[in-house]
Amino acid sequence: MNDPAESRPAEPRPIDGATFARLMAPFGPFESCPDLAVAVSGGRDSLSLALLASEWAAGQGGHVLALIVDHGLRPEAAGEALATAGVLERNGIESLVLRWTGAKPQAGLQEAARDARYRLLREACRKRGILHLLVAHHADDQAETIAMRALRASGPDGLAGMARLVEWPEVRVLRPLLAVPRARLSASLSSRGVAWIDDPSNADPRFERARLRLAGGIEAGEPDADRVRAGQEVQAARAGVGLLEVREDGSVALDRAAIERQPLDLRRRLVSRVVQALGGGDHPPRRDRLDRALARLSGRLERGKSGRGQDFTLSGCQFALRQAAGSRQLEWIVRPENGRKGRQPLIPAAFFACDPATATHVVRSPI
């Protein structure tokens, strides 16, 4: 007879310091004594991340600041934010409560709350000179995201789910827990005797993500999809070092002939990154618009034409075809449209020196 204990699933293991260090390693290099911000809601996921990140930072001679956003959407929210700050203080973690004030929209409330949350987080990091913002999205969240994007017929990048790293002008957003199931985060808090607060909106059927959770049966996406995407980004960055010329006026020059020699997917990623960086958008251009732009980039000039008739715009950027100074070569000059500001880094974090004094310096990739 089989032992019933053998058929029971194994208890989820807590995340220990060595495991978390391996999860943080792909985001290096970090500056010495790194300062990290962690977005904390009071739920199990973000509390686990705050505790793990605090221990990791202390081992590097660094410091963690927990940022708690009070959206003001429920009467209990302010008290929960203060209670979360108390839990963090008892565990030796400094915290700051950020409040979303003003009128709240009747429609698209979750999207508006998300935008407000990230705006507050970004502003707090900028004011304190913190380069790294950690958020607690985990494997279950990733599966839900992929399921929702599949319903919208997203392309390959969308179906790769949330990226482990996102670069904004003032801060890098890191998601070290994307491969970690929520059960292990619960176990991590239980093993420490730390209680958490469950947000009732997580089970509110008015919201798409909550409806997916209530329906059950969400399957995880392809586990290597984000790794493949990250590798493709690094490949594009390496190509960009040789193909892009960033000029003193803030424009970027692309050698037309050299760009045309690159594989289509590499061209797509490279141009997308340039446009997102110069245009200041939080998201890359839509795929259909990007592909139309690539077709224009590869267009042939009629003999004797100056190229000005082929100029166009894409996602807040102007593309102008010009003859390179002192050469017969043609190059595309890309610059922000008039009045647009807020440029982002051109190069993924593998090439990004995370030191406040040299934050835009290109370094050799550790990969």
C-alpha positions in Angstrom: 0.0 0.0 0.0 1.3 3.4 -0.9 2.1 5.8 1.9 -0.4 8.7 1.7 2.4 11.1 2.6 4.2 10.2 -0.6 1.3 11.4 -2.7 1.0 14.8 -1.1 2.7 17.6 -3.0 5.9 18.9 -1.5 5.6 22.0 0.7 6.8 25.2 -1.2 10.3 26.2 -0.1 10.9 29.7 1.2 13.3 31.9 -0.9 16.6 32.2 0.9 19.3 34.8 0.5 21.5 32.7 -1.9 18.5 32.1 -4.2 17.6 35.8 -4.2 21.2 36.7 -5.0 21.0 34.5 -8.1 17.7 36.2 -9.1 19.4 39.6 -8.8 22.6 38.6 -10.7 21.2 39.2 -14.2 20.5 42.8 -13.4 24.1 43.7 -12.7 26.4 45.4 -12.7 25.3 47.4 -9.7 27.1 50.4 -8.2 28.9 49.8 -4.9 26.6 50.2 -1.9 23.5 50.2 -4.1 20.4 52.0 -3.1 17.2 50.2 -4.1 13.5 51.2 -3.9 10.9 48.5 -3.5 7.2 49.1 -4.4 5.3 47.6 -1.4 1.5 47.2 -1.2 1.4 45.2 2.0 0.5 42.0 0.2 2.6 38.8 0.5 4.4 39.3 -2.8 5.8 42.8 -2.2 6.5 42.2 1.5 8.6 39.2 0.6 10.4 41.2 -2.0 11.1 44.0 0.5 12.6 41.6 3.1 14.7 39.8 0.6 15.9 42.9 -1.1 16.8 44.5 2.2 19.0 41.6 3.2 20.6 41.5 -0.3 21.3 45.3 -0.3 22.8 45.1 3.3 25.2 42.4 2.1 26.4 44.9 -0.6 26.7 47.8 1.9 23.5 49.3 0.4 20.1 50.3 1.5 16.4 49.7 0.7 13.6 52.3 0.7 10.1 50.8 0.6 7.6 52.9 -1.3 4.0 52.4 -0.2 1.3 53.9 -2.5 -2.0 54.8 -1.0 -4.4 55.1 -3.9 -7.2 56.4 -1.7 -9.8 54.2 -3.3 -11.0 52.5 -0.1 -11.6 53.9 3.4 -9.3 51.3 4.8 -6.4 52.1 2.5 -4.7 54.8 4.6 -4.7 52.6 7.7 -3.4 49.6 5.7 -0.5 51.8 4.4 0.4 52.8 8.0 0.2 49.2 9.1 2.5 48.1 6.3 4.9 50.8 7.2 4.9 49.4 10.8 5.7 45.9 9.6 8.6 47.2 7.5 9.9 49.3 10.4 9.9 46.3 12.7 12.0 44.5 10.2 14.5 47.3 9.9 13.3 48.7 6.5 12.7 52.4 6.0 9.5 53.3 4.2 7.7 56.2 2.6 3.9 56.5 2.0 3.0 58.1 -1.4 -0.6 59.2 -1.8 -2.7 59.5 -5.0 -4.8 62.6 -4.4 -7.4 64.4 -6.5 -10.4 63.2 -8.5 -10.5 59.5 -9.6 -12.0 58.5 -12.9 -15.2 56.5 -13.2 -14.0 54.5 -16.2 -10.7 52.8 -16.6 -10.0 53.0 -12.8 -7.4 50.2 -12.7 -5.4 51.6 -15.6 -5.6 55.1 -14.1 -4.5 53.8 -10.7 -1.6 51.9 -12.3 -0.4 55.0 -14.1 -0.7 57.1 -10.9 1.2 54.5 -8.9 4.1 54.4 -11.4 4.2 58.1 -11.6 4.5 58.5 -7.9 7.1 55.7 -7.7 9.2 57.3 -10.5 9.0 60.7 -8.9 10.1 59.4 -5.5 13.1 57.5 -7.1 14.1 60.6 -9.1 14.0 62.9 -6.0 16.2 60.5 -4.1 18.6 59.6 -6.9 17.7 55.9 -6.7 18.4 54.0 -9.9 16.7 50.7 -9.2 13.0 50.2 -8.5 12.0 46.6 -7.7 8.4 45.4 -8.2 7.1 42.1 -7.0 5.4 40.6 -10.1 5.9 36.8 -9.9 5.2 33.7 -12.0 1.5 33.6 -11.4 1.2 37.3 -12.4 3.2 36.5 -15.5 0.9 33.7 -16.5 -2.2 35.9 -16.1 -0.5 38.7 -18.1 0.2 36.3 -21.0 -3.4 34.9 -20.8 -4.8 38.4 -21.1 -2.5 39.4 -24.0 -3.4 36.2 -25.8 -7.0 37.2 -25.6 -6.0 40.4 -27.4 -4.0 38.6 -30.0 -0.7 40.2 -29.0 2.5 39.6 -31.0 5.5 37.5 -29.9 6.9 40.1 -27.6 3.5 40.5 -25.9 3.2 36.8 -25.4 6.6 36.7 -23.8 4.9 38.5 -20.9 6.3 41.2 -18.7 10.0 42.0 -19.1 12.3 41.3 -16.3 13.8 44.8 -16.8 12.4 48.1 -18.1 14.4 51.2 -18.5 12.9 54.6 -17.8 14.7 58.0 -17.9 15.0 58.2 -14.1 15.0 54.6 -12.9 15.4 50.9 -14.0 12.4 48.7 -13.1 13.5 45.3 -12.0 11.3 42.2 -11.6 13.5 39.6 -10.0 10.6 37.3 -8.9 9.1 36.6 -12.4 10.1 33.0 -12.3 9.0 32.4 -8.7 5.6 31.0 -7.8 3.5 32.9 -5.4 3.4 29.9 -3.0 7.1 30.3 -2.4 6.6 33.9 -1.4 3.9 33.0 1.0 6.2 30.4 2.5 9.0 33.0 2.8 6.8 35.2 5.0 5.3 32.3 7.0 8.8 31.1 7.8 9.6 34.6 9.2 6.3 34.9 11.1 5.4 38.0 9.0 1.7 38.7 8.4 0.4 40.3 5.2 -2.6 42.2 3.9 -4.7 40.8 1.0 -6.1 43.5 -1.3 -9.8 42.8 -1.8 -9.6 44.1 -5.4 -7.6 41.0 -6.3 -10.9 39.1 -6.1 -13.2 41.8 -7.5 -14.8 40.4 -10.7 -15.1 44.0 -12.1 -11.4 43.7 -13.1 -10.0 41.4 -15.8 -7.1 40.0 -13.9 -9.4 39.1 -11.0 -11.9 37.4 -13.4 -9.0 35.2 -14.7 -8.1 34.2 -11.2 -11.6 33.3 -10.3 -12.0 31.3 -13.5 -8.8 29.3 -12.8 -6.9 27.1 -15.2 -4.4 29.7 -16.3 -1.4 28.0 -17.8 2.1 29.4 -17.6 3.6 30.8 -20.8 6.7 29.5 -22.5 9.4 29.7 -19.7 12.2 30.8 -22.0 10.2 33.5 -23.9 11.5 36.4 -21.8 15.0 35.0 -21.8 14.9 34.8 -25.6 13.5 38.4 -25.8 16.3 39.6 -23.5 18.9 37.9 -25.7 17.5 39.6 -28.7 17.6 43.0 -27.0 21.3 42.5 -26.1 22.0 41.5 -29.7 20.3 44.7 -30.9 22.3 46.7 -28.5 25.6 45.3 -29.6 24.6 46.0 -33.2 23.6 49.5 -32.2 27.0 50.3 -30.8 28.4 49.9 -34.3 25.4 51.2 -36.4 24.2 54.2 -34.4 25.9 57.6 -34.0 24.5 59.7 -31.2 25.2 63.3 -31.9 25.8 66.3 -29.7 22.4 67.8 -30.6 20.6 64.7 -29.3 19.8 63.3 -32.7 20.8 59.8 -33.9 22.3 59.0 -37.3 21.6 55.6 -39.0 23.7 54.6 -42.0 21.0 53.5 -44.4 23.1 51.0 -46.3 24.4 49.4 -43.1 20.9 49.2 -41.6 19.6 47.5 -44.7 22.2 44.8 -44.4 20.8 43.7 -41.0 18.2 40.9 -40.5 14.7 42.2 -40.4 14.1 41.3 -36.7 17.3 43.1 -35.7 16.3 46.2 -37.7 12.9 46.1 -36.1 14.3 46.0 -32.6 17.0 48.6 -33.2 14.6 51.2 -34.8 12.0 50.5 -32.1 14.6 51.2 -29.4 15.8 54.4 -31.0 12.2 55.6 -31.4 11.2 54.8 -27.9 14.3 56.4 -26.5 14.1 59.7 -28.5 10.3 60.0 -28.5 10.2 59.5 -24.7 7.4 56.9 -24.8 6.9 54.2 -22.1 6.1 51.7 -24.8 7.6 50.8 -28.2 5.7 51.9 -31.4 2.9 49.6 -32.6 4.1 46.8 -34.8 2.1 47.8 -37.9 3.4 51.4 -37.7 7.0 50.2 -37.1 6.8 47.8 -40.1 5.6 50.7 -42.4 8.5 52.8 -41.1 11.0 50.0 -41.9 9.6 49.8 -45.4 10.2 53.5 -45.8 13.7 53.3 -44.4 14.6 50.7 -47.1 13.0 52.8 -49.9 15.3 53.7 -52.9 15.8 57.3 -53.9 15.4 58.3 -57.5 18.6 59.6 -59.0 19.0 63.3 -58.3 16.5 63.4 -55.5 17.6 65.1 -52.2 15.7 62.7 -50.0 13.5 65.3 -48.3 10.4 63.8 -49.9 11.0 60.6 -48.0 11.0 62.2 -44.5 8.3 60.9 -42.1 7.4 60.7 -38.4 6.9 57.8 -36.1 5.9 57.8 -32.4 7.1 61.3 -31.6 10.2 61.1 -33.8 11.2 62.7 -37.1 13.1 60.6 -39.7 15.0 62.7 -42.3 17.1 61.1 -45.1 20.2 63.1 -45.8 23.6 62.8 -47.4 26.3 62.4 -44.9 28.8 65.2 -44.6 31.8 64.7 -46.8 30.4 61.5 -48.2 28.1 60.1 -50.8 26.5 57.8 -48.2 22.9 58.4 -47.2 21.9 58.4 -43.6 18.7 58.7 -41.7 18.7 61.4 -39.0 16.3 60.7 -36.2 15.3 63.4 -33.6 12.4 64.1 -31.3 9.5 66.0 -32.8 9.4 69.7 -31.9 8.4 70.2 -28.3 8.9 66.6 -27.1 11.3 65.8 -24.3 12.0 63.0 -21.8 14.5 60.9 -23.7 15.2 57.3 -22.4 18.4 55.3 -22.4 19.2 53.9 -25.9 20.9 50.8 -24.6 19.7 47.8 -22.5 20.9 47.4 -18.9 23.6 44.9 -19.9 25.4 47.9 -21.4 24.3 50.4 -18.8 26.8 51.5 -16.1 24.7 51.8 -12.9 26.8 54.5 -11.2 25.1 57.8 -10.5 28.2 59.7 -11.8 28.4 57.8 -15.1 24.9 56.6 -15.6 24.9 56.9 -19.3 28.3 55.4 -19.9 28.4 52.3 -22.2 30.3 49.4 -20.6 31.2 45.9 -21.8 28.4 43.5 -21.4 28.8 40.9 -18.6 26.8 38.4 -20.6 
